[in-house]
C-alpha cells in the first residue's frame, strides 16, 4: 500500500487545479465534478471550500490577479496615463494566459485584499493629478472594462484549444469574397479580425485620451 501523502485539500489547491484544468476543457467544461475527479476526491468535498461554482470562479480570478501582480511594483514616476496603459496591458497579458481567461475574470469579485495596494496607489496617482475620487474610480473602471471586454471578444474570435493551439474563427479571404459588393465593409475585415495587439493598443489609447478630455486632466 502506498504511503505517499497528498497535499491537503484547501482553497488554493482547488483553485490552482481548476486553473490548470481550465486550459484543457475551457470554462464550459469546467465543472465541480471534473475538478473533483482531477483532485481524486468526491465532488461534495469541494463544497467545504466553495459553496458553488461562482465562489470558485471568484477564487480563480483572485488567483489570476495575484499571479499577475507577483514581482511587479508600480513605478512612482508614472503619469496617470502611463499607469492606466501599463495596468491594462498587464491585465490583457494575464487574461490571455488562460483559456477563456477573460470570461472567468468578468463578473467576479476578489476574495481577499491582494488588489488593495495597487488600487490605492492608482487612485492616489489619479487624485494627485487632479481627478476627484469619483472620477478616478470611473477612469479606472472604464479602462478595465474596455480591456476585459476586448479580451472576451479576442478569445472568442481566436479561441485557445486544449492542445494549446489558437485557431482563427474568421477566414478573411472568404469573408472578403462574400462581401465583395460592399468594398469598405470587405476591407474592414483585416482591421476587425487581425492584429489584435494593434487593435488593443489603439482602443486603449482612445480610452485614455478620452478620460483626459472628459475630466480636463490631459
N, C-alpha and C positions, 0 to 999 in steps of 0.2 A: 504494500500500500504506500502511495506517495505521501511524503511528509512535507512537501513544498507548501508554503503558506502563501495564500493570495493576499494582495493588498486589501485593507478593509474597504468596504463599500461606503463611500461618502459622496457628498455633493460634487466635489472636484473630480473624483474618478468617474462618476456618471457623466458629467458634462464633457470631460475630456474624451471619453468613449463615444459619446453622441456626436461630437465634432469630427472625430475620425470616421465614424460611420456615415455622417452626412456626405462626405466626399464620395462615398461609394454608392449610396442609394438616393441622394437628393432629399429635399425636405419632404416631398410627398411620400417617400418610402420610409421616412424616419418615424418609426412607431416605438412606443414604450416596450412593446413585446420584442421588437428587433434589438433594441438596446439591451434588454434583459438577457436575451439569448447571447449577445456578444460578450456580456459580462459573466455568463454562465450562472445566472440567478433566475429566480422566478419573478415574473413581472410585478407581483404585489410588493416585492422588496423595494422597488423604486419609489413606492408611494410613502415610504418612511421619510424620503428626502424631498420629493416633489409631489404636490397634490394633484397635478395634471400636466399635460404636455406644455401648456403655456408657461407654467412655472419653470419647466425645464428649459424652454426657449429663452426665458429671461436670464437664466444662469449661463446658457451657452453664449448669448450676446454679451453678457458681462465678462465672460472668459475671453471672448474675442477681443474685447476692448482692453482688458488687462494685458494681453499679449501685444496688442498694438502699442501700448504705452511703454512696454518694457525697454529700458535703455534709452528712452527719449526724454529730453528736458526742453521746455520752452526757451527760446533764445530771447533774453531780455532786451536785445537790440531790435527785435522785430517791430515793424509798424503794425497797426491793426490789420492792414490789407495783407501783409506778408503772413501774419499769423493765421488768418482765415484760409489763405491759399494753402499753407503748409498742413494745417489741420485736416482740411478736406481732401487733399491729395493723399495724406496718410490713411484717412478713413477709406477712401476708394481702394487703395492698395490692399488694406486689410480685408475688406469685404470680398475682393476678387480672389483672395487666398482660399476661399471655401466655396464649394458648390452650393448655389442658392444662398450665399452669404448675406446678401442684401435683404432677401426675404426673411431670413432668420432674424436679422437685426431690426427690421422695420416693426414698429408697434410694440417693442419690448420695453421693459424698464430695468434699470440696473438693480442688482440685488445687494450691492454694497455701496461704499463711498469712494471706490478707487478712482472714479472720474472727477471727484470733487476738487483736487488740487489743480488739475488742468483747467477745469471750468472756472475756478476762482481766478486763476491767472489770466485767462482770456477775457473774462468780464472786467477785471481790473484794467487791462490794457485798453479795452474799448472805452470804458468810462473815463479813464485818464485822457483819452483822445477827444473827449467832448460828447460822447454818447450819454444819454440818460440810461439808467439800468434797464428800463423797458425797451429802449432802442437797441441796447447791446444784446439783450435776450432775443429780440426779433431778428437782429442781424445774424447771430449765430444759428438760430433755428432755421432761417431761410437758406443759408448756405448748406447746412446739414441736410435739410430736406431735399435740396437740389441734388446733393451727392447721393443720398440713398435712393432717390427716385431714378437718377441716371443709371446707377449700377443695377437696380432691378431690371430696367429696360435692357441694359447691356448684357446682363446674364441671361435674360430671356431670349435675346436675339443670337447670342453666342454661348449656348449652354455648355457647361463643363460636364462631361460624362464620367462614368465610373472608371473608365480606363485612363482618365487623366487628359483626354483629348478635348479640345474646344472645337465645336462644329458649327459652322455658319448656317443660319436658317434661311438666308436670303441669297439667291443666285442673282447677282447684279446684272449679268448679261441677259438672262431670261426675263428679268423684270424690265429692262430697257426695251427688249423686243415687244413685250406686251403693251408697253406704254408709249410706243413709237409715235402715236398720234398726239401726244402731249409732251412736247420736247423739253420744256422746263421741268416738269414733274419727272420725266425719264432721267434727265441729267442729275436731278436732285438725289437719286438713289445712292450715288457714290459719296455724297455728303451725309446722307442719313444713316447708311448701313456699313460704313467703312471708316477706318482710322478713328477708333473710339478715344484714343488718347487726345487727339486734336479736338474732337468734339467736346470732351470733358473740359479741357483747358479753356477753350473758348467760352463755353457755357459758364464755367466758374468765374472767369474774368468778367463776364457781363453781370453776373450776380453781385460780385464785389464792387464793381463800378457803380451799379445801381444803388447799392447800400450807401455808398459815399454821396451820391447825388441826392438820394431821398433824405438823408439826415444832415446834409451840409457839412460833412466831415472829410470830404475827399481831398 
